[in-house]
Amino acid sequence: AFLGDGEMDEPESLGAITLAAREELDNLIFVVNCNLQRLDGPVRGNGKIIQELESFFRGAGWNVIKVVWGREWDDLLAKDTTGRKVWGFCGDGEMDEPESMGAIGMAGREKLDNLIFVVNCNLQRLDGPVRGNGKIIQELESEFRGAGWNVLKVIWGRHWDALLARDAGGHLARRMMEAVDGDYQTYKAKDGAYVREKFFSTPELRHMVADWSDEDIWNLNRGGHDPFKVYAAYHAASNHQGQPTVILAKTVKGYGMGESGEAQNTTHQQKKMSVEAIRRFRDRFQLPVPDDQLEAVPYLRFEPGSRELEYLKGRRAALGGDRPRRRQKAEALVVPPLTAFQKLLDGSGEREISTTMAFVQLLQQLVKDPVLGKRVVPIVPDESRTFGMEGMFRQLGIWSQVGQLYTPQDADQLMFYREDKKGQILQEGINEAGGMCDWIAAATAYSIHGTPTIPFFIFYSMFGFQRVGDLAWAAGDMRARGFLLGATAGRTTLNGEGLQHQDGHSHLVAATIPNCVPYDPSFGYEVAVIIQDGLRRMVTDQEDVYYYLTLMNENVRQPALPKGAEAGILKGMYRLPGLDAAGAKVGAPRVQLLGSGMILHEVLQAAALLRQDFGVEADLWSCPSFTLLARDGQAAERANRLHPEAPPRRAYVEECLAGSSGPVVAATDYMRSFAEQIRPWVAGRYLVLGTDGFGRSDTREQLRRFFEVDRHHVVVAALKGLADEGAMTAATVAAALARYGIDPGRPDPWTI
């Protein structure tokens, strides 16, 4: 497998390397091309990527051959977080998830000594052992040490201390290392006699416990259940400096359940315990519950005024109270008016620019704002140059905990690659999941830190919701506030890069998140109107929403904002100025043409062809958000259903199309399902064109023809709608097919 050093930042690249070592896959060879560069700049300009990867692979049990020759929020928020710790609690089985281990190298590299992982190593997954034939604690230790972490192992409880002190010959320690995790699970599912027979199985070990009862042996406890050992580990972790810490605590799944589930493979499915098991639980932990109350399983409380209760209350008070509390509001900030982005509102004149470049211009203006500028957090997964953002390297700097310890290759250029301790740009490398985590942290800073920040995470749209959909859903649940920007969006906008880059469905995924506000803007002024209003809603009014905008890299002349279009843009639909009225034919057939993103430009061209070739007039509609239109329609339907006696409420789509004539044709760069969302509120005939199917490597023109969303297919759809209404003959539609060279017998695009 041939990889680049920058690609190794992807959690998927490193997340499962221990599996290969564990399974002894000696037929597997990784070749990592360490050219030290990502797309935007160095992979580890301030470090050594080869040494980092070497330690990681060696720690995971790989043979490594080197061919060499031939604190973030303190800076960003200006907030003192000294003494704060971030604790992550995981299970040993969960560590098989690539997301669990994929980024631990970053924590070690950045020396995040405020981070503590506690891995509960009860040796079991839901179905059976985690590493029945191995030792998960040793495996995790090697991985974390290789990634630069401080590792604390809490394996044996204090009841083992006396035996370990007597183990002069090392027999006990050797036996502990010989027994695999599957054995240790079985020991705790049996009893003391079984442990004596199977574990203390040599003459030396039998002699060591000869004066111990089976109950004494059974009471030999695991470190994760010993409060003294756990406290010592937590104390050491809290005071360690210079490295993140992981605590590997050995425990027993179903601890205390006895025959009802302790250390058994069925523990996870166990729903209740028998009365006898509860009795044994009571006796084992010396709980003050009389026999006649066992079946009721009473709730135990400390006596009022007891030392234990007062201690608990004191600790809860120090932690902020006895109820979970979430800060819902932070400082409300004034956002710049829409006129601050007047350059975008006025259009580009004769110059052609993309909506991506329009966004970059807006961002450059926003970071200069005296109120919001320092709170803007641009986040890029190593594609800044693709998106035209390299000018911000020097302007804002890329955040680095150590600054810049090297002279960048392009230091003599105006837009050189600048890392800085005070940098505002977060650059996680080729790692969308890491960038999304940065974005969530910034998007929830208003609640966590009481300091609002405004994150803009821009990425290839195909590598967004499809790749980090779990995190996008979690962001909604966490009431994140910020902007996600899917660049090079749409299935036909990116020349020649095939299906891996061609996104025709991210808006459908975004539509599943209730508080995600999605837009597919066609023009620079739409981008400006949407982002300015998003700032108002999230930063000033502090609504719990976040925005998703798709951006294109196709350069076109950007028109000026039509007068009074702002409200329609935000609602998701507004009427565009049509063709020159002087050229319209009185009494001509009429159609309604809808579009979004770059395909709206095909719709505009289709309107000209309809008039020129067939004498058909068209009303033109930009629909920046079919999803918002659908949500509005659903709200209207619900209001009418729950208020049957009130005057009926009309959906916004119905209001827009009221009084219009002719069939309605919608075309987008996304699957048909995207524009189909508004069908219930379109009164007339409604034809939808979309990009269902896999992407292709070809030119934009050929891709749009392949998916049948180009101007010629829009014309044919409009004519067919008119023919179905009796306003046009079927022969005219057939003539249009022939005129534009469209093969009616070709297979459906989604079947090819």
C-alpha positions in Angstrom: 0.0 0.0 0.0 1.5 3.3 -1.1 0.6 6.4 1.0 1.8 9.9 1.6 2.9 11.3 5.0 0.2 13.9 4.9 -2.5 11.2 4.4 -1.4 9.5 7.6 -3.3 12.2 9.5 -6.5 10.5 8.3 -7.9 8.4 11.3 -8.6 5.7 8.7 -4.9 5.5 7.8 -3.6 4.6 11.3 -6.7 3.5 13.2 -6.4 -0.2 12.5 -2.6 -0.8 12.2 -2.6 -2.7 15.5 -5.0 -5.2 14.0 -2.4 -6.0 11.3 0.3 -6.6 13.9 -2.0 -8.6 16.1 -3.0 -10.9 13.3 0.7 -11.2 12.2 -0.1 -10.0 8.6 3.4 -10.4 7.3 2.0 -10.1 3.7 1.2 -6.4 4.3 3.7 -3.7 3.5 3.1 0.0 3.8 5.3 2.4 1.9 4.9 6.0 3.2 6.3 8.6 0.9 7.6 11.2 3.4 8.1 14.2 1.1 7.3 16.4 4.2 4.6 18.4 2.4 0.9 18.5 2.3 -1.1 20.4 -0.3 -0.7 23.7 1.5 2.6 23.4 3.3 4.7 21.2 5.5 3.3 18.1 7.2 5.2 18.7 10.4 7.2 21.9 9.8 8.0 22.2 13.5 8.6 18.5 14.0 9.8 15.2 12.3 7.0 13.2 10.7 9.3 10.2 10.1 10.2 9.8 13.8 6.6 10.3 14.7 5.4 7.6 12.4 8.3 5.3 13.4 7.3 5.4 17.1 3.6 4.9 16.2 4.3 1.8 14.0 6.8 0.3 16.4 4.5 0.8 19.3 1.8 -1.0 17.3 4.1 -4.0 16.7 5.3 -3.3 13.1 8.7 -3.8 11.6 9.9 -0.4 10.6 12.5 0.3 7.9 13.5 3.9 7.4 15.0 5.1 4.0 15.8 8.7 5.0 18.7 9.8 2.8 19.0 9.3 -1.1 -2.6 24.9 23.3 -4.9 26.2 21.2 -7.9 27.8 23.1 -5.8 29.9 25.4 -4.4 31.7 22.3 -7.7 31.9 20.4 -10.0 32.9 23.2 -7.6 34.9 25.2 -8.9 32.9 28.1 -7.0 31.3 31.0 -7.7 27.6 31.0 -4.8 26.7 33.4 -5.7 23.7 35.5 -8.5 22.5 33.3 -8.6 18.9 32.3 -10.5 17.1 29.5 -11.4 13.5 30.6 -12.4 10.9 28.0 -13.8 7.6 29.3 -13.7 4.7 26.9 -14.0 0.9 26.9 -11.3 -1.4 25.7 -13.6 -2.8 23.0 -14.4 0.7 21.8 -10.7 1.3 21.1 -11.0 -0.8 18.0 -12.9 2.1 16.4 -10.5 3.9 14.1 -11.9 7.2 15.5 -10.8 6.2 19.0 -7.1 5.8 18.2 -6.7 7.6 14.9 -5.7 11.0 16.3 -3.8 10.0 19.5 -0.6 11.0 17.7 -1.8 14.5 17.4 -2.4 14.8 21.1 1.1 13.5 21.8 2.6 15.8 19.2 0.9 18.8 20.6 1.8 17.8 24.2 -1.8 18.2 25.3 -1.2 17.5 29.0 -4.7 18.7 29.8 -6.1 15.5 28.2 -6.7 12.3 30.1 -8.1 9.1 28.7 -9.4 6.5 31.1 -9.9 3.1 29.3 -12.0 0.6 31.2 -10.4 -2.7 30.4 -13.0 -5.2 31.5 -11.7 -7.5 28.7 -15.1 -7.9 27.1 -17.1 -6.6 24.1 -20.8 -7.2 23.8 -20.4 -10.7 22.4 -17.2 -12.0 23.9 -13.6 -11.2 24.8 -11.9 -8.1 23.3 -8.6 -10.0 22.9 -9.3 -13.5 24.2 -6.0 -14.8 22.8 -3.9 -11.7 23.8 -3.6 -8.9 26.3 -5.5 -5.7 25.4 -3.8 -3.6 28.1 -0.3 -4.4 26.8 -1.5 -3.7 23.2 -2.9 -0.3 24.2 0.1 0.6 26.2 2.4 0.1 23.3 0.2 2.2 21.0 -0.1 5.1 23.4 3.5 5.1 24.4 4.5 5.0 20.7 2.2 8.1 20.1 4.0 10.0 22.9 1.5 9.5 25.8 2.1 9.0 29.5 0.7 5.6 30.3 -0.6 4.5 33.7 -1.7 0.9 34.2 -4.0 0.1 37.1 -4.1 -3.7 36.8 -3.9 -5.3 40.2 -5.8 -4.2 43.4 -4.2 -3.9 46.7 -5.2 -7.4 47.8 -2.5 -8.6 45.5 0.2 -6.5 47.2 1.1 -9.1 49.8 1.5 -11.9 47.3 3.6 -9.7 45.0 5.8 -8.8 47.9 6.5 -12.5 48.5 7.2 -13.2 44.8 11.0 -13.2 45.1 11.4 -15.7 42.2 9.2 -13.8 39.9 6.8 -16.8 39.5 3.7 -14.8 40.1 4.7 -12.0 37.7 5.5 -14.6 35.1 2.2 -16.3 35.5 0.4 -13.0 35.3 2.0 -12.3 31.9 1.4 -15.9 30.6 -2.4 -15.8 31.2 -4.3 -14.3 28.3 -7.4 -12.1 28.6 -9.7 -14.9 27.8 -8.4 -16.7 30.9 -8.8 -13.7 33.1 -12.4 -13.3 32.1 -13.1 -17.0 32.9 -11.4 -16.7 36.3 -13.9 -14.0 37.4 -16.9 -16.0 36.0 -16.0 -19.0 38.3 -14.9 -19.0 42.0 -11.9 -19.1 44.2 -11.4 -22.9 43.9 -11.3 -22.6 40.1 -8.7 -19.8 40.3 -6.6 -21.8 42.7 -6.6 -24.7 40.3 -6.1 -22.9 37.0 -4.1 -19.8 37.9 -2.0 -20.9 40.8 -1.1 -24.0 38.8 2.6 -24.5 39.5 4.2 -25.9 42.7 5.7 -22.5 43.5 2.3 -20.7 43.1 0.4 -23.3 45.0 2.8 -23.0 47.9 2.4 -19.2 47.8 -1.4 -19.5 48.5 -1.3 -22.7 50.6 -2.5 -20.8 53.7 -5.1 -18.8 51.8 -8.8 -19.9 51.7 -10.7 -20.0 48.4 -12.6 -16.9 49.6 -9.3 -15.1 50.1 -8.2 -16.0 46.6 -11.6 -14.9 45.2 -11.2 -11.5 46.9 -8.0 -10.8 44.9 -9.3 -7.7 43.2 -8.6 -5.9 39.9 -7.0 -2.5 40.0 -10.0 -0.7 38.4 -12.2 -1.7 41.4 -9.7 -0.6 44.0 -10.5 3.0 45.1 -7.0 3.4 46.5 -5.3 2.5 43.2 -7.8 4.5 41.1 -7.2 7.6 43.3 -3.4 7.2 42.9 -3.7 6.9 39.1 -6.1 9.9 38.9 -3.8 12.0 41.1 -0.7 11.1 39.0 -2.5 11.8 35.8 -3.8 15.2 37.0 -0.3 16.3 37.9 1.6 15.0 34.9 3.0 17.7 32.6 4.2 17.7 29.0 2.2 14.7 27.7 -1.4 13.5 27.6 -2.1 10.6 29.9 -4.0 7.4 29.4 -5.1 5.3 32.4 -5.6 1.6 31.5 -7.7 0.2 34.3 -8.4 -3.5 34.5 -11.9 -4.3 35.7 -14.6 -7.0 35.6 -17.7 -6.6 33.4 -20.8 -6.9 35.5 -18.7 -6.5 38.7 -20.8 -7.7 41.7 -23.5 -9.5 39.7 -22.2 -12.9 40.4 -24.0 -15.7 38.6 -26.4 -13.2 37.1 -23.7 -11.8 34.8 -20.3 -11.2 36.3 -17.6 -11.7 33.6 -20.1 -13.6 31.5 -20.5 -13.2 27.7 -24.2 -12.5 28.2 -23.6 -9.7 30.7 -24.6 -6.9 28.3 -27.9 -8.5 27.6 -28.7 -9.1 31.3 -31.8 -7.2 32.3 -32.3 -8.2 35.9 -30.9 -10.1 38.8 -32.5 -12.9 40.8 -33.3 -12.3 44.5 -30.6 -14.7 45.5 -28.0 -12.8 43.3 -29.1 -9.6 45.0 -28.7 -11.2 48.4 -25.2 -12.2 47.5 -24.5 -8.7 46.2 -25.8 -7.3 49.5 -23.5 -9.6 51.5 -20.5 -9.1 49.3 -20.5 -5.3 49.7 -21.9 -5.3 53.2 -24.9 -3.2 52.4 -27.4 -2.3 55.1 -30.5 -3.9 53.6 -32.7 -6.4 55.6 -33.8 -9.6 54.0 -37.5 -8.5 53.9 -36.6 -5.5 51.7 -34.4 -7.3 49.2 -37.1 -7.8 46.6 -37.9 -4.1 46.6 -34.2 -3.3 45.9 -34.4 -0.1 48.0 -32.4 3.0 47.1 -29.6 3.5 49.6 -28.8 6.9 51.0 -26.1 8.2 53.3 -27.4 9.4 56.6 -28.0 13.2 56.8 -25.0 14.9 58.2 -22.7 11.9 57.6 -19.1 12.6 56.6 -19.7 10.7 53.3 -22.7 12.8 52.4 -21.1 16.1 53.3 -18.1 15.2 51.2 -20.2 14.4 48.2 -22.1 17.6 48.5 -19.0 19.6 48.8 -17.4 18.1 45.7 -20.6 18.6 43.7 -20.8 22.2 44.9 -17.1 22.7 43.8 -18.1 21.3 40.4 -20.9 23.7 39.9 -23.9 22.1 41.6 -25.8 18.9 41.7 -27.6 19.2 38.3 -26.1 19.2 34.8 -26.1 22.8 33.6 -25.4 24.1 30.1 -24.7 27.8 29.3 -27.3 28.7 26.7 -26.3 32.3 26.1 -23.0 34.1 25.9 -22.2 37.7 25.1 -24.4 38.9 22.3 -22.2 40.6 19.6 -23.0 43.2 17.0 -22.5 41.8 13.5 -21.5 44.0 10.5 -24.4 45.2 8.3 -25.0 43.6 4.9 -23.5 46.8 3.3 -20.1 45.7 4.8 -20.0 43.2 1.9 -21.1 45.7 -0.7 -18.5 44.5 -3.1 -20.3 41.2 -3.4 -23.7 42.8 -3.5 -22.6 44.9 -6.5 -21.5 41.9 -8.6 -18.2 41.3 -10.3 -18.9 43.3 -13.5 -16.9 41.8 -16.4 -14.7 39.8 -14.2 -15.6 36.1 -13.7 -15.2 34.6 -10.2 -16.6 31.6 -8.4 -18.9 31.5 -5.3 -15.9 30.0 -3.5 -13.9 33.1 -4.2 -16.8 35.3 -3.2 -16.8 33.5 0.1 -13.1 34.1 0.6 -13.5 37.8 -0.2 -16.3 37.9 2.5 -14.1 36.1 5.0 -11.2 38.5 4.4 -13.5 41.4 5.0 -15.0 39.8 8.1 -11.6 39.1 9.9 -11.0 42.9 9.7 -14.2 43.6 11.7 -13.3 45.3 15.0 -15.9 43.2 16.9 -15.9 39.9 15.2 -12.5 39.7 13.5 -10.6 38.0 16.3 -13.4 35.5 16.9 -13.4 34.2 13.4 -11.9 30.7 13.2 -11.1 29.5 9.6 -10.6 25.7 9.5 -9.2 23.9 6.5 -8.2 20.3 5.9 -5.2 21.1 3.8 -6.9 22.6 0.8 -6.4 26.3 1.4 -4.7 26.9 -2.0 -7.5 25.0 -3.8 -10.0 27.4 -2.3 -7.9 30.5 -2.9 -7.3 31.1 0.8 -3.5 31.1 0.8 -3.4 34.9 1.2 -4.8 34.4 4.7 -1.6 32.4 5.8 0.3 35.6 6.2 -2.7 37.7 7.2 -3.9 35.5 10.0 -1.3 32.8 10.5 -1.8 29.0 11.1 -2.0 28.2 14.7 0.9 26.2 16.1 1.7 25.5 19.7 5.4 26.1 19.1 5.1 28.8 16.5 7.4 28.3 13.5 10.8 26.7 14.2 11.8 26.6 10.5 12.2 28.9 7.6 9.4 28.1 5.1 10.4 27.4 1.5 8.3 30.3 0.3 9.5 32.8 2.9 10.5 35.3 0.2 7.0 35.4 -1.2 4.1 37.7 -0.3 1.8 34.9 0.7 4.2 32.6 2.5 3.3 29.7 4.8 3.2 31.2 8.3 2.7 29.2 11.5 2.3 31.2 14.6 1.4 30.7 18.3 -1.3 33.4 17.8 -2.5 32.1 14.4 -6.3 32.0 13.7 -6.4 29.4 11.0 -6.7 25.8 12.2 -5.0 23.3 9.8 -5.4 19.7 10.8 -3.9 18.2 7.6 -5.7 15.7 5.4 -8.2 14.9 8.2 -11.8 16.0 7.8 -12.8 14.3 11.1 -10.1 16.3 12.9 -11.2 19.5 11.3 -14.8 18.8 12.2 -13.8 18.3 15.8 -12.0 21.6 15.7 -15.2 23.2 14.3 -17.4 21.6 17.0 -15.1 22.9 19.7 -15.2 26.4 18.3 -18.9 26.2 17.5 -19.7 25.4 21.2 -17.2 27.8 22.8 -20.1 30.1 23.6 -21.5 27.5 25.9 -18.3 25.7 27.2 -16.2 28.9 27.7 -18.8 31.6 27.7 -16.9 33.2 24.7 -18.5 33.0 21.3 -16.3 32.2 18.3 -17.3 31.9 14.7 -15.9 28.9 13.0 -15.9 28.5 9.2 -14.9 25.0 8.2 -14.4 24.7 4.4 -13.8 21.3 2.8 -14.4 19.4 -0.4 -18.2 18.8 -0.1 -17.9 15.1 -1.0 -15.6 14.7 2.0 -18.0 16.5 4.4 -21.3 15.0 5.4 -20.6 11.7 3.7 -17.4 11.3 5.7 -18.2 13.0 9.0 -22.0 12.6 9.1 -21.9 11.3 12.7 -20.1 14.4 13.8 -22.5 16.7 11.9 -25.4 15.0 13.7 -23.6 15.4 17.0 -23.0 19.1 16.3 -26.7 19.6 15.9 -27.4 17.8 19.2 -24.7 19.9 20.9 -26.3 23.1 19.7 -23.3 24.1 17.7 -23.2 27.5 16.0 -21.0 28.1 12.9 -20.6 27.7 9.2 -19.8 24.5 7.3 -18.9 25.2 3.7 -18.8 22.3 1.1 -16.6 23.6 -1.7 -16.3 22.2 -5.2 -19.9 21.1 -4.6 -22.3 19.4 -6.9 -21.9 16.3 -9.1 -20.8 18.1 -12.2 -18.9 21.2 -11.1 -15.4 19.6 -10.7 -13.7 18.8 -13.9 -12.2 15.4 -14.4 -11.9 14.0 -10.9 -14.5 11.2 -11.0 -16.9 10.0 -8.4 -14.7 10.4 -5.4 -15.0 14.1 -5.6 -18.5 14.6 -7.1 -21.1 15.3 -4.5 -24.7 15.0 -5.5 -26.2 14.2 -2.1 -24.7 16.2 0.8 -27.8 18.4 0.9 -30.0 15.4 1.4 -27.8 14.4 4.4 -27.8 17.9 5.7 -31.7 17.9 5.5 -31.8 15.2 8.1 -30.3 17.5 10.8 -33.2 19.7 12.1 -31.1 22.7 13.2 -28.8 22.7 10.2 -29.7 25.5 7.8 -28.6 24.5 4.3 -28.2 26.6 1.2 -27.0 25.9 -2.3 -26.3 29.5 -3.5 -25.7 30.4 -7.2 -24.3 33.9 -6.8 -21.9 35.8 -4.7 -24.5 38.2 -3.4 -26.6 35.2 -2.2 -23.5 34.0 -0.2 -23.2 37.4 1.4 -26.9 37.7 2.3 -26.9 34.2 3.8 -23.8 34.5 5.8 -24.6 38.0 7.2 -28.0 36.8 8.3 -26.5 33.6 9.7 -24.1 35.8 11.8 -27.1 37.7 13.1 -29.0 34.6 14.0 -26.1 32.8 15.7 -24.0 35.6 17.2 -26.5 38.4 18.0 -29.8 36.5 18.5 -27.9 33.4 19.7 -30.2 30.9 18.0 -29.1 27.2 18.2 -28.6 26.6 14.5 -25.6 26.1 12.2 -25.3 26.7 8.5 -24.2 24.6 5.6 -23.4 26.3 2.3 -22.2 24.6 -0.9 -19.7 26.6 -2.9 -18.5 26.1 -6.5 -15.2 26.6 -8.2 -16.6 27.5 -11.6 -15.9 31.1 -12.6 -18.9 33.2 -13.9 -19.8 36.8 -14.0 -21.5 37.6 -10.8 -24.6 39.8 -11.1 -25.7 42.4 -8.6 -28.2 41.8 -5.9 -31.8 42.4 -7.3 -33.7 44.9 -5.4 -35.7 43.5 -2.5 -34.4 39.9 -3.0 -33.0 39.5 0.5 -36.0 38.0 2.1 -36.6 35.5 -0.7 -33.0 34.4 -0.6 -33.2 33.6 3.1 -36.5 31.8 2.7 -35.1 29.7 -0.1 -36.8 31.1 -3.3 -37.1 34.3 -5.2 -37.9 35.5 -8.7 -35.0 36.6 -10.9 -35.1 39.3 -13.5 -36.2 37.6 -16.7 -35.1 38.0 -20.3 -35.6 41.3 -22.0 -39.4 41.9 -22.1 -39.1 43.6 -25.4 -38.3 40.3 -27.0 -41.3 38.5 -25.5 -44.0 37.2 -27.8 -47.6 38.1 -26.7 -49.6 35.1 -25.8 -46.6 32.7 -25.9 -46.7 29.5 -23.9 -45.0 30.1 -20.5 -43.1 27.8 -18.0 -41.6 28.3 -14.6 -37.9 27.4 -14.3 -36.3 26.7 -10.9 -32.7 26.0 -10.2 -29.9 26.3 -7.6 -26.1 26.3 -7.5 -24.3 26.2 -10.8 -27.2 24.4 -12.6 -29.2 27.6 -12.3 -26.8 29.0 -14.9 -27.9 26.2 -17.2 -31.5 27.1 -16.4 -30.9 30.7 -17.4 -29.4 29.6 -20.7 -32.4 27.2 -21.2 -34.8 30.2 -20.9 -33.0 31.9 -23.8 -33.1 28.8 -25.9 -36.9 28.3 -25.2 -37.6 31.8 -26.5 -35.1 31.6 -29.4 -35.9 28.1 -30.7 -39.5 27.5 -29.7 -41.1 30.9 -28.8 -41.7 29.8 -25.2 -41.4 32.4 -22.3 -40.0 31.5 -18.9 -40.2 32.9 -15.4 -36.9 32.3 -13.6 -36.6 31.4 -10.0 -33.5 31.0 -7.9 -34.0 28.4 -5.1 -31.0 28.6 -2.8 -32.7 26.1 -0.4 -35.2 23.5 -1.4 -34.8 22.1 2.1 -35.9 25.3 3.8 -38.8 25.5 1.4 -39.8 21.9 2.3 -39.6 22.7 6.0 -41.8 25.7 5.6 -44.3 23.6 3.7 -44.3 21.0 6.4 -44.9 23.7 9.0 -47.8 25.1 7.0 -49.3 21.6 6.7 -49.0 21.0 10.4 -50.5 24.4 11.3 -53.5 23.7 9.1 -53.9 20.2 10.5 -53.8 21.4 14.1 -55.9 24.6 13.6 -58.8 23.4 11.3 -61.0 26.4 12.0 -58.3 29.0 11.4 -57.7 30.6 8.0 -55.5 28.1 6.1 -51.8 29.0 6.0 -50.1 28.8 2.6 -46.6 27.4 2.1 -44.0 29.9 0.8 -43.6 27.9 -2.4 -47.4 28.3 -3.0 -47.2 32.0 -2.4 -44.3 32.4 -4.9 -46.0 30.4 -7.7 -49.5 31.8 -7.1 -50.8 33.4 -10.3 -48.1 31.9 -12.4 -48.8 29.7 -15.4 -47.4 26.7 -17.1 -45.5 23.6 -15.9 -42.7 23.9 -13.3 -39.3 22.5 -14.1 -36.6 22.3 -11.4 -32.9 21.4 -12.1 -30.1 21.1 -9.6 -26.6 19.5 -9.3 -28.0 17.0 -6.7 -30.1 13.9 -6.8 -33.8 14.4 -7.8 -34.8 13.8 -4.2 -33.4 17.2 -3.3 -35.8 19.3 -5.5 -38.6 16.7 -5.0 -38.9 17.9 -1.4 -41.3 20.7 -2.5 -43.6 18.7 -4.8 -46.6 18.7 -2.3 -46.8 22.5 -2.6 -46.4 22.9 -6.4 -49.9 23.0 -7.7 -49.2 22.4 -11.4 -47.2 19.9 -13.3 -43.8 19.5 -11.8 -40.8 18.0 -13.5 -37.5 17.5 -11.7 -34.0 17.0 -13.1 -31.1 15.8 -11.0 -27.8 14.0 -10.9 -28.8 10.6 -9.7 -26.0 8.1 -10.2 -22.2 7.8 -9.8 -19.9 10.6 -10.9 -17.7 10.5 -14.0 -14.3 11.9 -15.0 -15.1 14.3 -17.8 -15.7 18.0 -18.5 -18.5 19.9 -16.9 -20.4 20.1 -20.2 -20.2 16.4 -20.7 -21.1 15.6 -17.1 -24.2 17.8 -17.3 -25.2 16.2 -20.5 -24.7 12.7 -19.1 -26.8 13.5 -16.0 -29.4 15.3 -18.2 -29.3 18.6 -16.3 -27.8 20.8 -19.0 -29.7 23.6 -20.8 -30.8 21.3 -23.5 -32.5 18.8 -21.2 -34.1 21.7 -19.3 -35.6 22.9 -22.6 -36.9 19.4 -23.4 -38.4 19.0 -19.9 -40.2 22.3 -20.3 -41.5 21.4 -23.7 -42.7 18.0 -22.4 -44.5 19.7 -19.6 -46.2 22.1 -22.0 -47.1 19.1 -24.3 -48.7 17.3 -21.3 -50.8 20.3 -20.6 -51.9 20.6 -24.3 -50.0 23.8 -24.9 -47.4 22.2 -27.2 -47.4 19.2 -29.5 -45.5 16.0 -28.8 -43.8 16.4 -32.3 -42.2 19.7 -31.0 -40.7 17.8 -28.1 -39.3 15.1 -30.5 -38.0 17.9 -32.7 -36.1 19.4 -29.7 -34.6 16.0 -28.9 -33.3 15.7 -32.5 -32.2 19.4 -32.6 -30.0 19.0 -29.5 -28.7 15.5 -30.4 -30.3 13.8 -27.4 -30.6 10.0 -27.7 -33.9 9.0 -26.2 -32.8 5.3 -26.2 -29.8 5.7 -23.9 -29.9 4.0 -20.5 -30.9 5.8 -17.4 -27.8 7.6 -16.0 -28.1 6.0 -12.6 -27.9 2.5 -14.1 -24.6 3.1 -15.9 
